[in-house]
Amino acid sequence: MDNSFLPRRGQNQNAHNTPQYHSRIPQRPVFRTPETVANEEEQHPETNTAGPLIGGAGNHQPPKRKRTFKEWLKSRTKKQWIIFAVIIVVILGAGGFLAYKLLHKPAPVVHKTVVKKIEPPKPVEPITSKLTGLPISDASVNDRPVTAVMIENSPTARPQSGLNQAGVVFEAIAEGGITRFLTLFQDSEPDYIGPVRSVRPYYVQWLSGFDAAVAHVGGSADALAMLKRGEAKDLDQFFNPGPYHRISSRPAPHNMYSSVVALRELQQKKGYTSNFTGFARKPEAKSATPNATSIDFNISGAIYNPHYDYDAATNSYKRSEGGQPHIDQQSGQQLSPKVVISLVMPQGSNGIYTTYNTLGSGEAYVFQDGILTKGTWHKASNKEQFSFIDANGAPLKLDPGQTWISVVGGSNRITYK
């Protein structure tokens, strides 16, 4: 019990009658019936509070008025405005960055597979010999000087050496019906050639077309005069004995031999080179229906007349002479040229040796690939090369390989089947 309201001892008992006393005494609320409260609320709704329904008038305070947005803005401090501005800048920046990313989304990286086109290697033009048309591995071979060697064909001189490696061979009568060979070398280098014999004027005319230097042992007066005049380069054994030697197994004059290597060294010392046009060549094209498989040339007599048998397996012509296979002494192999040609040239004699009209034109019988092609040969001057033309006026091209050319006095001396 609160005794604060009771008078203390000695205190004036009448003090409780003072106004201060009465104000300290809590007042009991006046009891109001529910009907009274409801009636008051209807008459004064704006003053109604959630105060107690029983006793007293309650804590009746007027409701707070809501401020407008404009008033709220005016009531912000400077610091708040700075904070608001920073927040807005950050929001706008973030929004702008996000929008940029969405609108400028980089295209997905597509890794393309690059297919590199491999170009097929360009075909390499084969390097071929100017003399034979055969493939060579070194182009400098064509810079070598062409070496011509006169080789004997009397029975005592057989079998010869080096004929099988010649690029081109000319066959004609030297004297007394005895044939002789003019052999030409460039891409091959046999180290044993012979027997070496004398030269004649028509051989000089033929080798001049190849710009060759000729190896020989003497010669007819006309031929030696031609060489002395410089119509061809001369390697006469009488004046250049170094590259030559005689063997003891054969009697003189059928025992003189040389080598292409030694003769080429001599040419280099003399500064000899060769600038010439080779025969027109073509790829081999063996015929399925050969029309000339057996060939005979009546050049002189039975001992010297050549015979050829076509060998389809090698697409070449096996050579025989005097009824026997014509072989190389060193290898023992039968001579087998790829191309056999017979040139028809008017033939005569000066009382010492045979002569031929080698300039101009005439009939040409070309045997290759198992067939015969008739054409015409042309040679306008000593230094001009032979050319062969077919019946249609087109160049008559030759297979690569050894070309053997036999000269006869008339077309009736050529037979084949």
Buried (B, 14 or more C-beta within 10 A) or exposed (E): EEEEEEEEEEEEEEEBEEEEEEEEEEEEEEEBEEEEBEEBEEEEEEEEEEEEEEEBEBEEEEEEEEEEEEEEEEEEEEEEEEEEEEEEEEEEEEEEEEEEEEEEEEEEEEEEEEEEEEEEEEEEEEEBBBBBBBEBEEEEBBEBBBBBBBBBBBEEBBBBBBBBBBBBBBBBBBBEEBBBBBBBBBBBBBBBBBBBBBBBBBBBBBBBBBBBBBBBBBBBEBBBEBBEEEBBBBBBBEEBEEBBBBEEEBEEBBBBBBBBEBBBEBBEEBEBBBEBEBBBBBEEEBBEEBEBBEBBBBBBEEBBBBBBBBBEEEBBBBBBBBEEBBBBBBEEEBBBBBBBBBBBBEBEEEEEBBBBEBBEEBBBBBBBBBBBBEBBBBBEEBBBBBBBBBEEEEEBBBBBBBBBBBBBBEEEBBEBE
